[in-house]
Amino acid sequence: MLQLPPVLITRYRPATEREVHSRSFGLLKAPRSPTATAWEQRRGTLDDQAIFGPLRNCECACGKYRGPKYQNMICDRCGVKLTTGTVRWQRFGHIDLPRPIIHPLGQSEERLSALPVLPAAFVESRGGEHLADLYDELIRSVSSESLEQPVGSFNRLLELLLPIVLVAHEWNLQEAEALTYGMALVPRVSLACDTCLCGYPLEGLEALDCPGCGKKLR
């Protein structure tokens, strides 16, 4: 059973579905295809530039627009924003689960219904092919009626990322927080009487559950 080390448990908490969706640039719907050559065949996959950013600076996937004069424009054909390749370190995607699962690194009441997908630069880095295979496995598993497959795939993803995340924090790397977010964890905020752990303001509310994350307050 996976356990979050003390160095992380004091700094991070499980992400909510709203947080995963708010940071995502697109839903992954299909695994990569080795025979895909056209941008249309890569839509909704790890190779979708509309989600993760352009492969070439200021050039869209379909080739209709290219060059600095089109910078920050979104192609009306392929949906790619013409910007620099640096965004491939920043743009997350997400995978929606058919039903919520218990977060392996959270408490019993903390559930996940959407999983973050790390930016393309992490997947394309040295050793990233195994990470890409796990995302493809997750995408295939969501079509299953059983929750065992997505739970197993997500656990394998966490097992891969956890030692990398620990090293990133030990070395104080700038990618540490992004990698931790890839485990569906977000930084904690200071707990005040008028603020939930998810950051939702509670002042003046009489609710039994937090409107932001659904966590029971009383």
Order of alpha helices (4+ residues) and beta strands (2+ residues): alpha-beta-alpha-beta-alpha-beta-beta-alpha-alpha-alpha-alpha-beta
